[in-house]
């Protein structure tokens, strides 16, 4: 984003297109296989009401969106134990795959160059028949 006062404002659709061009997004089955193989960390950034309504992805790290950068910065004093280095492959999961794209772009700015997001978000995960822990079981 430019600080140029003469620059044309960018709408959110164009912003999403720009940030998504900077990395390869993943589909639900690919994310599931990578997580099972220990090759990716799934990070659920959905807010609590959605997690309580729809359930959780087993093994996913739950991090509220407003804490994401602090929890995943490998150099940060508030980092999660899973934030082991800049080479960590992170797959960000939101509800439908929009907020996660912006979150993945933010992680790229922190040097997490393998960060990506889940196409279609949690809803695509569930529609693909992948494991979901019912609400209240975690």
ABEGO torsion letter per residue (X at the ends): XBABAABBBBBAAAAAAAAAAABBBBBAAAAAAAAAAGABBBBBABBAAAAAAAEBBBGBBBBBAAAAAAAABAABAABBAABAEAABBBBBBBAAGAAAAAAAAAAAAAGBAABBBBBGEAAAAAAAGBBBBBBGAX
